Amino acid sequence: MTTSTLPLETELLALPAHDRNSGIVVRHYGLDGKGGANFQAIGREVGLSRERVRQIVSEADPRWYFRSGGLPALERVIGIVTTSLPAPAASVETRLRAEGVTAQLFRLEGIIEIAALLQCKAPFRVTRLKGKRFVVGHEFPRFQDIVSTARRSVRRHGMALLTECLPQDRKARYGQRESALLEEVLSAQKDFRWLDRQAGWFWLSDVRMNRVVNRIRKMFAVADSLEIAEIRAGLARMGDPPAPDAILLEFCRQMPELSVEGETVRARTEISAGKVLNPTERAIFRLLSENNGCLSNAELICGTRALGMKRPSFYQCVTWSPIVSRYKRGYYRLIGSAHTGAVAAS
């Protein structure tokens, strides 16, 4: 066997006899393959104070434990890890041993520390998710950033695609392994709910101020049942194209207040208009409901003016609120009313 094919422990490390102090230094830096440990943890293991362990480590130079000319072994390890990113750390450590690059299961935290000591920075890091270790490249987003991005997207759009939780400039570079890790990060959230796993659609049910949930509740505060096309029209006023019908139907099915039959969505329980509509919407709702659900533009303006509503508030409501829609030319209708003219999201 040539030197270039020896395992890391043989080629790079020259560990002395296991006296206590050497063992402490080796343990702290992870040169024993166990991943390293802080002063407090080592102190508990060997029966010394944290301060005494710190003194022992500070008096030693960890580079004493390296052979000269052993960098090829470290480079081979780093190369294999890099081609495996991202992945569960344990699976990469198993691969290193199986390929004979390490003689034992050598924790990657120790590899990172060894590289730093030899001024050969490893292009990866180890991070945790629910106690499980993962190794990722330095450019991979932090898990908490992925979750924050997902929550912002769900808050604005009601639901999201997995790929929307990745930085825009990196989406093209991410493949199956990155997608699998992304899914694992998000599905670890307690309120994570799939809408269509194959297509990558999901939502987070505990996100506060979910705009789509709020708008759908407004709709069902004035209507007992709606076709998915009318729900889509009401959501389209948000300015962003809604998800496909199948996704919207599944989203409604997962809302506890609603049930779905075919393409019809019904309210399971009464949703109070007083709680979900703003004052302008409540006024327009009352006027339309008192007039068979439909009024001309002039009639509605006249009615709202009599209630003290200013013209900008009126136009803002009929433009953006999901509870009204254009019905023919110059008419507004209340969603779910008997008038069945073509719905236009305007």
N, C-alpha and C positions, 0 to 999 in steps of 0.2 A: 504494500500500500504506500503510495507517495504522500508526501506531506500535504499536497493540495487537496487530498481527498479525506484527510483525517477529520474526525468530528471536532466541533468547536472546542470542547473541553480539553482535548488532547493537543490540538494545534495552537490554541491561543492562551489557554490558562495554565499557569504553573503554580498550583496551590500548594502551600507548604503543609507540614504536619498540622493536624487539627488541634493546636493549643487554643486556649480559650480566647485570647485576644485576636488571633488570626481568624478564628471562627466568627467572632463578632463583626469584624471588618467585612469578611466575605458575605455574611448574612445581610448586613446593612446595604451593600451595593448590589445584591442579587447575583453575585458571582457563582453561587452554589446552585443557580437555576430555580430558586424558589421565589424570585420576583422582588427581593428586597424587603426591608422592614424598617420602621422608624425606631428611634431610640427607646421610646416607651415600650413598644412591643418586644424588642430584643431584651430589654431589662427584665421583663416578666418571664421570658424564656430561660434566661441564665441566672436569675436571682440577683441582679444588680440594680442600682438606681439608674434612672434615666440620665442623670448628670455624669455618672461614671462611664456609662456606655458612650456618651458624647465625647468624653475625654479620650477614650481608647480609639475611637474612630478618627478624631481630629489629629491624633499623634501618628497615624499611619497614612501611608501613601498607597492607594489601591492599585496604582500602576505597578507596584512590586509583584503583583500576582499575574502579570501578563508576560508571555514569552515574546522575545523580539522576533519580528518577521512573521507574526501570526495573523496579520490582517486579512489574508485571503479567506480564512475560515469565516471571519465576521462578515466579509463582503458577500460570501455565498449565502449566509443566513439572511442578510438584508435583502439580497436579490430574490430569494424564494418568498419571503414575507411580502415583498412589494408586489409580486405577481399574483398574490392571493387576496389582495385588498378589494373591498372590505370583507371581513369574515369573522366568525366567532374565534376568539383568541385560542381557545383550546384545540380547535380543529387545525389551526396553523401550527401549533406546537406539536401536535401529533404527526403532522406531515413532516416536520423537520426531523423528528426522530426516525420516522419510517424511511426517510431517504438517507439516513446516516449522517446528516449534517450536524446533528447533536447526538450525544450518546444517551441522553435521558430526556424526559419532558422538561424543557428549559423554558421558563416563563419569559414572555416577551418583554416584560418590564425590565428584566435583567439585561436583555439584549440592548434595549434603549440606553440603559445606564452605562454599559460597557462602551457603546459607540460614543457616548458623550465624553467618557473618560479618555478615549483615544482620539478625541476631536474629529470624529467621523459621525456626524449627526444622522440618526436614523430617520428616513422620510415617512414615518408613521407614528401613531400614538395608540395607547390602549385606553379605552373608555368603558364605562359600565352602563348597563340598562337593567334595572330590576335585579341587581346582583350578578348579572351575566356579563362577562368580559368580551369586548369586541376590539379588533384592531382595524384602524381606518387610516387613510392617508391624511396628512396635515391639512389638505385643502377641503376635506369632507366637513360639512357643517356640523357644529355641535348639536347633540341630540336635543337640548333644550331650545336651541334656535329653530330646529325643524318643527317642534311642537308649537312654538310661538307663532311661526309662520302659518301653520295649519289653522290655529285658532283665529288668527286675523282674517284668513281667507273665508273660513266658515262664518265668522261674524258678519262679514260683508255680503257673501254670496249664498249663505245658507248651507252650502255643501261644497266639496272641493274634489279635485283629482289629486292623486298621489304626486304626480309630476309637478303640480303647482307649489309643492312644499320644498322644491329645490331651487337654489339660486339660478336666475335666468341664464347667466353666462356659463353654467356648468351642466345644464340639462343634456346637451348633445353628447357629453363625455361619459354619461352614466349609463351603465348597462344593467344586466339581470341581477348581478350581485348587489349593486347599489340600490336597485328597486326593492329587492328582498329585505335589505336592512332598513330601508325607509319604511316599508310596511311593518316590520317588527317594532320599530320605534313608535310609530303612531298607534298600532293596535295594542300597545302596552298601556295606553291611556284608558282609564276606567269608562269614560263616556264615548269611546270610539265605536262607531256603528257603520257597517258596510251598507252601501246602497246598491253597488254592483262591483263585486270584487274583481271580476275578470276585466272590466273596463277601468277599474281604479277609482270609482266614485265612493266617497264616504262623507260622513259628517260627525260632529262631536256634540252630543246631545246636551251637555251642560254649559255650552257657550252662552253667555249672557248677551242680550241685545242682538240676537240673531235676526238680521233684517228680513230674511225670507219667512221665518217662523212668525215674526210680528205681522208681516203683510198678509200671510195666509190667515192668521187669526182675525185680522180686520175683515177679510172677505167673509169668513164664516160667522162673524158677528152680525152680518146683514143678510146672510143666505144660509138655508139649511143644507143645500146640496149644490154642487157645481161640477161642470164638465172640466176635464183637464185643460181643454183649450182656453177656457175662460180664466182659469187659474194662471196659465201661462201668460195670458194677455195682461193680467194684473201685475205679475212679477216683471214683465218686460219693461214696465215703466220705471224700473230701478235704473235703467240705462245699460245694464249688462244682459247679454243673451242668457236666458235660463238654460238649465240642463235639459237633456232630451226628456220626452214625455214619460218614458219608462222610469227614469230616475226620479222625476217629480212625483209620480204615483207612489213609488216606494218610499220617498221622503214623507209624503202625506200619510201613508200607511203606518209609519213609525211615530207619527205624532199622536200622543194618547187621546187627543180630543176628536180624532178623525177616523173614519173607516173608508175603505176603497172597494168599490164593486165595478169591475171592468174599468171604464174610463170615467166613472162618476165617483166623486168624493163627497162624503156626507159627514155632518157633524154628529159625533156620538153624544156630546153633552153641549149644553147651551154655553156660548161664549158671550160674555157681557159686552155690549157695545159701549157702555159707559166706561168700561175699564180699558178697552183697547183702541177706541177711536179718540182722536183729538177733538177739541170743541168745534172746529170748522167742519170736520167730517161728520160729527154728530148732527150739526145743523143741516147739512146737505142730505144726510140720510133721512132725517125727519121730513124734509120737504119732498123728497122723491117718494118715500114710502106713503106719504099722504096723498100722492097723485099717481097712483097705480105704477109707481116705479119709473116714470118717464116725464121729463119736462123739456121744453125748448130752452135754448141758451138764454133768451130774453126773460122767460118766466123764472128760470132759476136765479138769474142775476137779480131780478126784481124781488124775489122771495128772500134771498140772502141779504139784500140791502135793507129790507124791512127788519131783519134781525140784527142789523148793525154791523154786518160783515163788510170789510173793505174789499174793493175789487182785486187788489193783488193777492189777498188771502184766498179769494174765490178761485182765481185762475191757477194758483199754485196747487190747490186741492184737486181741481178737476184734471189737472195735467199729470199729477204724480200719485194721487191716492188710488189704491187698487179697488175701491168700492164702487167707482163710477166708470162708465165707458161711453164713448161716442155711439149714438144710435141714430142712424141716418144722418142727414146733413143738418146741423144746427140743433141737434137734440142730444140730451144726456140720459142715460138709463142707469138704474141701480143694478148691480150685478145680481143674478139670480132672479130677477123680476120676470114677469110673463112675456115681456117684449123680447123677441128672439132675433133681432136684426144682427147683422154681421158685427162681430166684436172687433174693434180696432184699438190697438195699443197706441195711444197718442199721448 
